[in-house]
């Protein structure tokens, strides 16, 4: 058996040897083909080598002074009017010996730990970046300090294969002609740290108000960590968690490389306020931060924004932007504790036309329009209604609006069983809490809002506690209300176009639009919100416009719709409304976190008077000179559902024969029928008259109140 196996094995070995021989031609046509192929490949390699040599010889290292050349970028309104100029160069060069060892070690720990003992060019990083440029994949940067310095000092920031090749050749030549210490010194005096600071000396002054030589190791680690994303990681501008994570990474790297002794990390350092330049005063600082943030999100680096002379056209309307702070100042007055934020958006495109972030960016750098996340309260109700309509529940459906344990209305004594049309017009919080419990608010997610509605598990007034209403930003509310015009949501954006200093177009922003609601549901929500505005208009007319304060209702001479938003404990107040051409969301709250009006826990309608006044004043400017446009008529989608049965109020009692005065009628119960504040036919009549009259009563208003 053993001999048989040996013979079998030897036979297979012979077959394998014979097979290999057939694959290796010794003579004839196949051999000539192999030789010719070898000649061609060898020639290509030779030509490639010659080409690389020629390119290497032709690439010259630019003079070091080229690193100091920088051109400011210009930001403009939509009509070309200048808004701001950013990127004024702030650099003070210092010799390497003046840079503390712990700062040098921090930069190496953050950016290139193998700088002194590895090749100046990382083959792995170069291969990854070249493949990304060829394949169109995600952008990759130079992985080493030498390559980063070459990119910043000598080349454009555009991610192209030709730029990557030049970057490689210049880095290699610099490595041969200069020492590693020289390259590190130039890098430390050239790299951007944010706040307009180029180089470590300018960065030390910008962040810590001290010279570079007096920095602590913790401060050095913070500066080194911010090189990766200077504006994003500035601890004074938010994203504190990400900044601290990056700082810990650098500190740990300093310990692992021996720059710092191993042990507990030092305390995270405090930094100076982000901006004190008068350029950022008033609203301009908020707008600059928002524009640069969007440019970053669209792939532009700090180097491109602050040194390459970009020409950025925004979507901002100069007249509306100028009116926004005036409207807020008139409504808020001298109440320094009252904060306001607003955003105006164009329906269908998402263009941001105006924004108000706070009184003065230099004093209050927290942007109330884009960063402040506040409870939405009853301003969220239209999106619960839109969800119900898209699920086949019509405006004529009846629902209970009577009081609940943890949900209150401004006028609980009048709340009872009502239609969804009436509940929307009167903004009954209890009705929408019950509706949300049945339908949810999934449509809100397609309009850029949270899908969690204030929907308790409700049985009776003793039901469990209600979850808080979703917290939202003013910019998201404005974009969501803009989607109610025709059901299409457009993502909000503030950048329209970007060109380089020579006029070449680098970016043209196209609207990002998706269907959020059916057109019928959007038309019905708009019609319901218009009824509340008509009721406000009637109340304003009856008061003769002499209520002694801001208008109770925003009134225009054209079709409009909107919603007042009150919140639990009156923590914030909203007015969100729109015409066919502009949508605006306004929010107010107190910097002290106290209630807007400290009078009980009920959400009070009067808290929304100031947001409504701001909205009205700004929107008058927004629609000035625009042709009248009408909304689509209501589609009456869905069917009338009976979620509650109305009970007629008891009839008045007759006079008693033993009394000289009639007995008063018993007070109506809370299960009575609540009629809409305005008859739908009357609203349609005023809507048709809106294009013929400029009286405030002809507006299709906004403004249901909770």
Residue pairs with C-beta under 8 A, 6 or more apart in sequence:
25 31
25 34
55 165
55 169
56 169
56 172
56 173
59 166
59 169
59 170
59 173
61 154
61 170
61 173
61 174
61 177
62 153
62 154
62 170
64 153
64 186
66 153
66 154
67 152
67 153
67 154
67 186
67 190
68 89
68 91
70 87
70 89
70 198
70 306
70 307
70 308
71 87
71 307
71 308
71 309
71 501
72 85
72 86
72 87
72 88
72 306
72 309
73 85
73 86
73 87
73 305
73 306
73 308
73 309
73 310
73 311
73 312
74 82
74 84
74 85
74 309
74 310
74 311
74 312
75 82
75 83
75 84
75 85
75 86
75 287
75 288
75 291
75 312
75 314
76 82
76 83
76 311
76 312
76 313
76 314
77 83
77 313
77 314
77 316
77 317
77 318
77 321
78 313
78 314
78 315
78 316
78 317
78 318
78 351
78 496
79 317
79 318
80 313
81 318
83 284
83 287
83 314
83 316
84 279
84 284
84 287
84 288
85 279
86 196
86 279
86 288
86 292
86 305
86 306
87 196
87 305
87 306
87 307
87 309
88 196
89 196
89 198
89 307
90 196
90 197
90 198
90 202
90 206
91 189
91 190
91 197
91 198
91 199
91 201
91 202
92 199
92 201
92 202
92 205
93 189
93 199
93 201
94 188
94 189
94 199
94 200
94 201
94 212
95 185
96 104
96 181
96 184
96 185
96 188
98 212
98 213
99 185
99 188
99 200
99 212
99 213
100 212
100 213
100 215
100 220
101 259
102 215
102 217
102 220
102 254
102 259
102 260
103 188
103 200
103 212
103 215
103 220
103 223
103 224
104 184
104 188
105 220
105 254
105 257
105 259
105 260
106 217
106 220
106 221
106 223
106 224
106 225
106 250
106 253
106 254
106 259
107 145
107 184
107 187
107 188
107 224
107 227
108 115
108 116
108 145
108 184
108 257
109 221
109 224
109 250
109 253
109 254
109 256
109 257
109 259
110 221
110 224
110 225
110 227
110 228
110 249
110 250
110 253
111 145
111 148
111 224
111 227
111 228
112 143
112 144
112 145
113 253
113 257
115 144
115 145
115 146
115 180
115 184
116 180
118 144
120 144
120 146
120 147
120 171
120 172
120 174
120 175
120 180
120 183
121 144
121 146
121 147
121 168
121 171
121 172
121 175
122 143
122 144
122 147
124 143
125 140
125 142
125 143
125 144
125 147
126 143
126 147
126 164
126 168
128 140
128 143
129 140
129 141
129 142
129 143
129 159
129 164
130 161
130 164
131 137
132 138
132 139
132 140
132 159
133 140
133 159
133 160
133 161
133 164
134 161
139 159
139 299
140 159
141 148
141 151
142 148
142 150
142 151
142 167
142 171
144 171
145 183
145 184
145 187
146 171
146 174
146 175
146 183
146 187
147 167
147 168
147 171
148 187
148 191
149 174
149 183
149 186
149 187
149 190
149 191
150 167
150 170
150 171
150 174
151 157
151 163
151 167
152 190
152 191
152 192
152 303
153 186
153 190
154 170
155 163
155 166
155 167
155 170
156 163
156 308
157 301
157 303
157 304
157 308
174 183
175 183
188 199
188 200
189 198
189 199
189 200
189 201
190 198
190 199
191 198
191 199
191 227
192 198
192 227
192 230
192 302
192 303
192 306
192 307
193 199
193 200
193 202
193 203
193 206
193 207
193 223
193 226
193 227
193 230
194 203
194 206
194 226
194 230
194 231
194 233
194 234
194 302
195 203
195 206
195 207
195 230
195 234
195 274
195 275
196 202
196 206
196 277
196 306
197 203
197 205
197 206
197 207
200 212
200 223
201 211
201 212
203 212
203 223
204 210
204 211
204 212
204 214
204 215
204 219
204 223
205 211
206 272
207 219
207 222
207 223
207 271
207 272
208 215
208 219
208 269
208 271
208 272
209 272
215 223
216 266
216 269
217 251
217 254
217 259
217 260
217 266
218 247
218 251
218 266
218 267
218 268
218 269
219 269
221 247
221 250
221 251
221 254
222 235
222 243
222 247
222 250
222 268
222 269
222 271
224 250
225 233
225 243
225 246
225 247
225 249
225 250
226 233
226 234
226 243
226 246
228 246
229 296
230 302
231 237
231 292
231 293
231 296
231 302
232 239
232 242
232 296
233 239
233 242
233 243
233 246
234 243
234 271
234 274
235 243
235 244
235 271
236 271
236 272
236 273
236 274
236 365
237 274
237 289
237 365
238 371
244 268
247 268
248 265
251 260
251 265
251 266
252 265
254 260
255 261
255 262
255 263
273 365
274 365
275 285
275 361
275 362
275 365
276 362
278 362
279 285
279 288
280 288
280 361
280 362
281 360
281 361
281 362
282 325
282 360
282 361
283 321
283 324
283 325
283 355
283 356
283 357
283 361
284 361
285 357
285 360
285 361
285 362
285 365
286 355
286 356
286 357
286 358
286 361
286 367
286 369
286 370
287 314
287 316
287 321
287 355
287 357
287 494
289 361
289 367
290 355
290 357
290 367
290 370
290 494
291 312
291 314
291 494
291 495
292 305
294 493
294 494
294 495
295 304
295 305
295 310
295 312
295 495
295 498
296 302
296 305
298 495
298 498
298 507
298 509
300 310
300 498
304 310
308 500
308 501
309 500
309 501
310 498
310 499
310 500
310 501
310 506
311 498
311 499
311 500
311 501
311 503
312 495
312 497
312 498
313 495
313 496
313 497
313 498
313 499
314 494
314 495
314 496
315 346
315 351
315 352
315 353
315 493
315 494
315 495
315 496
316 352
316 353
316 354
316 355
316 494
317 344
317 353
317 354
317 622
319 621
319 624
320 344
320 353
320 354
320 618
320 621
320 622
321 353
321 354
321 355
323 354
323 617
323 618
323 621
324 342
324 344
324 354
324 355
324 356
324 618
325 356
325 359
326 617
327 613
327 614
327 617
327 618
328 340
328 342
328 356
328 614
330 613
330 617
331 340
331 550
331 610
331 611
331 613
331 614
331 617
332 338
332 340
332 588
332 610
337 590
337 591
337 592
337 594
338 588
338 589
338 590
338 591
338 596
338 610
339 358
339 364
339 368
339 372
339 588
339 589
339 590
339 591
340 356
340 358
340 368
340 586
340 587
340 588
340 610
340 611
340 614
341 356
341 357
341 358
341 367
341 368
341 369
341 372
341 474
341 586
341 587
342 354
342 355
342 356
342 369
342 474
342 478
342 584
342 585
342 586
342 587
342 614
342 615
342 618
343 352
343 354
343 355
343 356
343 369
343 370
343 474
343 475
343 477
343 478
343 492
343 584
343 585
344 352
344 353
344 354
344 355
344 478
344 582
344 583
344 584
344 618
344 622
345 351
345 352
345 353
345 475
345 478
345 479
345 482
345 490
345 492
345 582
345 583
345 584
346 353
346 482
346 490
346 581
346 582
346 583
347 482
347 483
347 485
347 486
347 488
347 490
347 578
347 580
347 581
347 582
347 583
348 482
348 485
348 486
348 488
348 490
348 511
348 513
349 490
349 511
349 513
350 479
350 482
350 490
350 491
350 492
350 493
350 511
350 512
350 513
351 492
351 493
351 496
351 511
352 475
352 492
352 493
352 494
353 582
353 622
354 584
354 618
354 622
355 369
355 370
355 475
355 494
356 368
356 369
357 367
357 368
357 369
357 370
358 364
358 365
358 366
358 367
358 368
366 372
368 474
368 587
369 473
369 474
369 475
370 473
370 474
370 475
371 473
372 473
372 474
372 587
372 589
373 471
373 472
373 473
374 471
374 472
374 473
374 567
374 571
374 572
374 587
374 589
375 468
375 469
375 470
375 471
375 567
375 568
375 571
375 572
376 449
376 469
376 470
376 471
376 472
376 477
376 565
376 567
376 574
377 429
377 454
377 469
377 565
377 566
377 567
377 568
377 572
377 573
377 574
377 603
377 706
378 427
378 429
378 432
378 563
378 564
378 565
378 566
378 567
378 603
378 704
378 705
378 706
379 477
379 563
379 564
379 565
379 574
379 576
379 585
380 432
380 441
380 444
380 449
380 453
380 454
380 469
380 470
380 472
380 565
381 424
381 427
381 429
381 432
381 563
381 704
382 424
382 481
382 484
382 525
382 528
382 529
382 563
383 441
383 443
383 444
383 447
383 449
383 453
383 480
384 432
384 435
384 436
384 439
384 441
384 444
384 453
384 455
385 420
385 424
385 432
385 435
385 525
385 528
386 443
386 444
386 484
386 517
386 521
386 522
386 525
387 439
387 440
387 441
387 442
387 443
387 444
388 397
388 420
388 435
388 438
388 439
388 638
389 395
389 517
389 518
389 520
389 521
389 524
389 525
389 637
389 638
390 443
390 517
390 518
390 521
390 637
391 439
391 638
392 637
392 638
392 639
393 420
393 435
393 439
393 638
393 639
393 641
394 420
394 524
394 636
394 637
394 638
394 639
394 640
394 641
395 419
395 420
395 421
395 424
395 524
395 527
395 528
395 634
395 636
395 638
396 419
396 420
396 421
396 636
396 640
397 419
397 420
397 638
397 639
397 640
397 641
397 642
397 643
398 417
398 418
398 419
398 640
398 641
398 642
398 643
398 644
398 645
398 646
399 417
399 418
399 419
399 420
399 423
399 431
399 434
399 435
399 643
399 644
400 416
400 417
400 430
400 431
400 434
400 643
400 644
400 671
401 409
401 415
401 416
401 417
401 418
401 423
401 426
401 428
401 430
401 431
401 674
402 415
402 416
402 417
402 430
402 670
402 671
403 409
403 412
403 415
403 430
403 461
403 670
404 430
404 433
404 434
404 456
404 458
404 461
404 463
404 466
405 461
405 462
405 463
405 465
406 456
406 463
406 464
406 465
406 466
407 429
407 430
407 433
407 454
407 456
407 466
408 429
408 430
408 568
408 601
408 602
408 603
409 415
409 428
409 429
409 430
409 602
409 603
409 706
410 566
410 602
410 603
410 604
410 605
410 705
410 706
411 426
411 605
412 602
414 674
415 428
415 430
415 431
415 670
415 674
416 646
416 668
416 669
416 670
416 671
416 672
416 673
416 674
417 644
417 645
417 646
417 647
417 671
417 672
417 673
417 674
418 426
418 428
418 431
418 673
418 674
418 675
418 676
419 676
420 431
420 435
420 528
421 528
421 531
421 676
421 680
422 674
422 675
422 676
422 677
423 431
423 432
423 435
424 525
424 528
424 529
424 531
424 532
424 704
425 528
425 529
425 531
425 532
425 535
425 676
425 677
425 678
425 704
426 532
426 535
426 674
426 676
426 677
426 704
426 705
427 532
427 563
427 564
427 566
427 704
427 705
427 706
428 706
429 454
429 566
429 603
429 706
432 453
432 454
433 454
433 455
433 456
433 458
433 466
434 458
434 643
435 643
436 453
436 454
436 455
437 455
437 456
437 457
437 458
438 643
440 451
440 453
440 455
441 451
441 452
441 453
441 455
442 451
443 516
443 517
443 521
444 450
444 451
444 453
444 470
444 480
445 451
446 489
446 514
446 515
446 516
446 517
447 479
447 480
447 483
447 489
447 516
447 517
448 476
448 479
448 480
448 489
448 491
449 470
449 472
449 476
449 477
449 480
450 470
450 471
450 472
452 467
452 470
453 469
453 470
454 466
454 467
454 468
454 469
454 470
455 466
455 467
456 463
456 464
456 465
456 466
456 467
457 463
457 464
468 568
469 567
469 568
474 585
474 586
474 587
475 492
475 585
476 492
477 574
477 576
477 585
477 587
478 492
478 576
478 583
478 584
478 585
479 489
479 490
479 491
479 492
479 583
480 489
480 516
481 562
481 563
481 576
481 577
481 578
481 583
481 585
482 489
482 490
482 578
482 583
483 489
483 490
483 516
483 517
483 522
484 517
484 522
484 525
484 526
484 529
484 561
484 578
484 583
485 522
485 526
485 578
485 580
485 583
485 631
486 519
486 522
486 632
487 515
487 516
487 517
487 518
487 519
487 521
487 522
488 513
488 514
488 515
488 516
489 513
489 514
489 515
489 516
490 511
490 512
490 513
491 511
491 512
491 513
493 509
493 511
493 512
495 507
495 509
496 508
496 509
497 505
497 507
497 508
497 509
498 505
498 506
498 507
499 505
499 506
500 506
517 525
518 637
519 632
519 635
520 635
520 637
521 635
521 637
522 632
523 631
523 632
523 633
523 634
523 635
524 634
524 635
524 636
524 637
525 561
526 561
526 631
526 632
526 634
527 561
527 631
527 633
527 634
527 680
527 683
528 704
529 561
529 562
529 563
529 577
529 702
529 703
529 704
530 559
530 560
530 561
530 631
530 683
530 687
530 700
530 701
530 702
531 676
531 677
531 678
531 680
531 683
531 704
532 563
532 564
532 677
532 701
532 702
532 703
532 704
532 705
533 553
533 554
533 560
533 561
533 562
533 577
533 699
533 700
533 701
533 702
533 703
533 704
534 677
534 678
534 682
534 683
534 686
534 700
534 701
535 677
535 678
535 704
536 552
536 553
536 554
536 555
536 701
536 703
536 705
537 553
537 555
537 696
537 697
537 699
537 701
538 677
538 678
538 697
539 552
539 553
540 547
540 551
540 552
540 553
540 555
540 696
541 696
541 697
543 552
545 551
549 609
550 609
550 610
550 612
550 613
551 609
551 612
551 613
551 616
552 609
552 612
553 612
553 701
553 703
554 560
554 562
554 575
554 577
554 612
554 613
554 615
554 616
554 619
554 701
554 702
554 703
555 616
555 696
555 697
555 699
555 701
556 579
556 616
556 619
556 620
556 623
556 696
556 699
556 701
557 690
557 693
557 694
557 695
557 696
557 698
557 699
558 579
558 623
558 628
558 629
558 690
558 691
558 698
558 699
558 700
559 579
559 580
559 628
559 629
559 630
559 631
559 687
559 690
559 699
559 700
560 577
560 578
560 579
560 619
560 699
560 700
560 701
560 702
561 577
561 578
561 631
561 700
561 701
561 702
562 575
562 576
562 577
562 578
562 615
562 701
562 702
562 703
563 574
563 575
563 576
563 577
563 702
563 703
563 704
564 573
564 574
564 575
564 605
564 608
564 611
564 612
564 703
564 704
564 705
564 706
565 572
565 573
565 574
565 575
565 576
565 587
565 608
565 611
565 706
566 573
566 574
566 603
566 604
566 605
566 607
566 608
566 705
566 706
567 573
567 603
568 601
568 603
569 595
569 601
570 595
570 596
570 597
570 598
570 603
570 604
570 607
571 589
571 593
571 595
571 596
572 587
572 588
572 589
572 596
573 587
573 588
573 589
573 596
573 607
573 608
573 610
573 611
574 585
574 586
574 587
574 608
574 611
575 585
575 586
575 608
575 611
575 612
575 614
575 615
575 702
575 703
576 583
576 584
576 585
576 586
576 702
577 583
577 584
577 615
577 619
577 702
577 703
578 584
578 702
579 619
579 622
579 623
579 629
580 629
580 630
580 631
581 622
581 623
581 626
581 629
582 619
582 622
582 623
584 615
584 618
584 619
584 622
586 611
586 612
586 614
586 615
586 618
587 611
588 596
588 607
588 610
588 611
589 596
590 596
596 604
596 607
597 604
597 606
597 607
603 706
605 705
605 706
608 705
612 703
628 690
628 691
630 687
630 690
630 691
631 687
631 700
633 684
644 671
646 671
646 672
646 673
647 669
647 671
647 672
648 672
648 673
649 668
649 669
649 672
650 665
650 666
650 668
650 669
651 665
652 664
652 665
652 666
653 663
653 665
653 666
654 662
654 663
655 661
655 662
655 663
656 663
683 700
686 697
686 698
686 699
686 700
687 700
689 698
690 698
690 699
690 700
692 698
